[in-house]
């Protein structure tokens, strides 16, 4: 969320933020402010996340002062996120693909009917889709933001980016700040990409079916 600091008590280390488009104010503590080159001030524009405290009251977390440079992290230890690696389930799926391929060829040679290979071919496509769409989880649930170096927890956005091979991950506040700097056209294109996932699935199934069709056709021609 984005808002503006309307109250700040420097001696007590807390204040209140007025979110954009809302009348209520949200409490925040100095410990939730990302290390900047200066302390918060009334009038500062901030980007933040909202959570509830033990009493159910709203509070701001991961507060980023917009337009204020971040202080050097010094000797703070950075969490390195390891890249996606293949696991036992991946290798099992590859083994299953090889078995299905052999079954398809064997059934066709034995019966001489291409339709006999359709069932294992369909399972072949399902296994291919499973391999390509399976979402893995990072071994460490925490990561260091590539911009502000703050330690954050992985969420659906960062896990998806990690699965796609991105090695530079950003906390939610830095990500929102980056989005606000992008042209409106680019933000719309990102939205259209998300809405086209169903079309990509259909395209994947068509492409993935080509090897099976080619194999069955080749065996038909040979026999």
C-alpha positions in Angstrom: 0.0 0.0 0.0 1.0 3.6 -0.4 0.4 6.4 2.0 1.8 9.5 3.8 3.1 9.9 7.3 0.7 12.2 9.2 2.2 11.8 12.7 5.6 11.0 14.0 6.9 11.0 17.6 10.7 10.8 17.2 11.3 10.4 21.0 9.0 7.4 21.2 9.8 5.9 17.8 6.3 5.5 16.4 3.8 7.3 14.3 0.8 7.0 12.0 0.3 6.6 8.3 -2.7 7.7 6.3 -3.2 5.2 3.4 -4.2 6.6 0.0 -7.9 6.6 -0.5 -8.7 5.7 3.1 -9.7 7.9 6.1 -8.3 5.6 8.9 -4.7 5.9 10.1 -2.3 2.9 10.5 0.2 2.7 13.3 3.9 2.0 12.6 7.0 1.6 14.7 10.5 2.6 13.8 11.5 -1.1 13.9 9.3 -1.7 10.8 11.0 1.0 8.8 13.7 -0.2 6.4 17.1 1.2 7.2 17.3 4.6 5.5 19.8 7.4 5.5 17.4 9.4 7.8 14.5 8.9 10.2 10.9 9.2 9.1 9.3 12.7 9.0 5.8 14.0 8.8 4.8 14.3 5.1 7.0 11.4 3.9 5.4 9.3 1.2 5.8 5.6 2.1 5.1 2.2 0.7 4.2 -0.5 3.3 2.4 -3.7 4.1 -0.4 -4.1 6.6 -0.7 -6.7 9.3 -2.5 -7.2 12.6 -1.0 -7.2 16.1 -1.8 -9.5 18.9 -4.9 -7.5 19.8 -6.2 -7.5 16.2 -5.3 -3.9 15.5 -3.8 -2.8 12.1 -0.2 -1.9 11.9 2.2 -1.1 9.1 5.1 -3.4 8.4 8.1 -3.2 6.0 7.7 0.5 5.6 9.8 2.0 2.8 10.4 5.8 2.7 9.9 6.7 -1.0 12.6 8.9 -2.4 15.0 8.3 0.5 18.1 6.3 -0.2 18.7 3.2 1.9 21.5 3.0 4.3 24.4 0.6 3.6 23.8 -2.9 5.1 27.4 -3.0 6.3 28.4 -6.4 7.4 24.9 -7.8 7.7 24.8 -11.3 6.3 22.9 -11.7 3.0 20.8 -14.8 2.5 21.7 -16.5 -0.8 18.8 -18.2 -2.5 19.9 -21.3 -4.3 18.7 -21.8 -7.9 16.0 -24.3 -8.8 17.4 -27.9 -8.9 15.9 -31.1 -10.2 14.9 -33.5 -7.5 13.9 -37.2 -7.3 10.4 -36.5 -8.5 11.7 -34.9 -11.6 13.9 -37.9 -12.5 11.0 -40.2 -11.7 8.8 -38.2 -14.2 11.5 -38.5 -16.8 11.7 -42.2 -16.2 7.9 -42.4 -16.6 8.1 -40.6 -19.9 10.6 -43.1 -21.2 8.4 -46.0 -20.1 5.3 -44.5 -21.7 7.3 -43.9 -24.9 8.3 -47.6 -25.0 4.7 -48.8 -24.2 3.3 -46.6 -27.0 5.8 -48.0 -29.6 5.3 -51.6 -28.3 1.5 -51.4 -28.5 1.6 -50.0 -31.9 4.0 -52.7 -33.2 2.0 -55.4 -31.6 -1.5 -54.4 -32.7 -0.6 -52.4 -35.9 -3.3 -49.8 -34.9 -2.2 -46.2 -34.2 -5.2 -45.7 -31.8 -3.7 -48.3 -29.5 -1.0 -45.8 -28.6 -3.4 -43.0 -27.8 -3.9 -43.9 -24.1 -0.2 -44.0 -23.1 0.3 -40.9 -25.4 -2.3 -39.0 -23.4 -0.6 -40.0 -20.1 2.7 -38.9 -21.7 1.2 -35.4 -22.3 -0.1 -35.2 -18.7 3.4 -36.1 -17.3 5.0 -33.5 -19.6 2.5 -30.9 -18.3 3.2 -31.9 -14.7 7.0 -31.5 -15.2 6.6 -28.0 -16.8 4.0 -26.6 -14.4 5.2 -28.1 -11.0 6.0 -25.3 -8.6 8.8 -26.0 -6.2 9.6 -24.3 -2.9 12.9 -22.7 -1.9 14.8 -24.6 0.8 15.1 -21.4 2.8 11.8 -19.6 3.5 13.6 -16.3 3.9 15.5 -14.3 1.3 17.4 -11.0 1.1 15.9 -8.3 -1.0 18.2 -7.5 -3.9 17.5 -3.7 -3.5 17.2 -2.9 0.2 18.9 -6.1 1.6 16.2 -6.5 4.2 15.3 -10.1 5.1 11.8 -11.1 3.9 9.6 -14.2 3.8 8.9 -15.8 0.4 5.4 -15.3 -0.9 3.6 -16.6 -4.0 5.1 -13.8 -6.2 8.7 -14.5 -5.2 8.3 -18.3 -5.4 6.9 -18.0 -8.9 9.8 -15.7 -9.9 12.3 -18.2 -8.4 10.7 -21.1 -10.3 11.1 -19.1 -13.5 14.8 -18.8 -12.9 15.1 -15.3 -11.5 18.0 -14.9 -9.1 17.3 -11.3 -8.0 14.3 -11.3 -5.7 12.6 -8.2 -4.2 10.5 -7.7 -1.1 6.9 -6.6 -1.5 7.6 -2.9 -0.7 10.5 -2.6 -3.2 8.4 -4.5 -5.8 5.5 -2.1 -5.4 7.9 0.9 -5.6 9.3 -0.5 -8.9 5.9 -1.1 -10.3 5.0 2.5 -9.7 8.0 3.7 -11.7 7.0 1.6 -14.7 5.0 3.2 -17.6 1.3 2.4 -17.6 1.6 0.5 -20.9 4.2 -1.9 -19.4 2.0 -2.6 -16.4 -1.0 -3.4 -18.7 1.2 -5.8 -20.7 2.1 -7.6 -17.5 -1.6 -8.0 -16.7 -2.3 -9.3 -20.2 0.4 -11.9 -19.7 -1.3 -13.2 -16.6 -4.7 -13.4 -18.3 -3.3 -15.4 -21.2 -2.1 -18.3 -19.2 -5.1 -20.5 -20.3 -4.1 -19.9 -23.9 -0.5 -20.9 -23.2 -1.8 -24.1 -21.7 -3.6 -25.0 -24.9 -0.5 -24.1 -27.0 1.6 -26.3 -24.7 -0.7 -29.3 -25.2 -0.6 -28.8 -29.0 3.2 -28.6 -29.1 3.7 -31.5 -26.6 1.5 -33.7 -28.8 3.8 -33.3 -31.8 6.5 -35.8 -30.7 3.8 -38.5 -30.0 2.2 -37.9 -33.4 5.6 -37.9 -35.2 6.6 -41.2 -33.5 3.4 -43.0 -34.3 3.6 -41.7 -37.9 7.2 -42.8 -38.3 6.5 -46.3 -37.0 3.5 -46.5 -39.3 5.6 -45.6 -42.3 8.4 -48.1 -41.3 6.0 -51.0 -40.7 
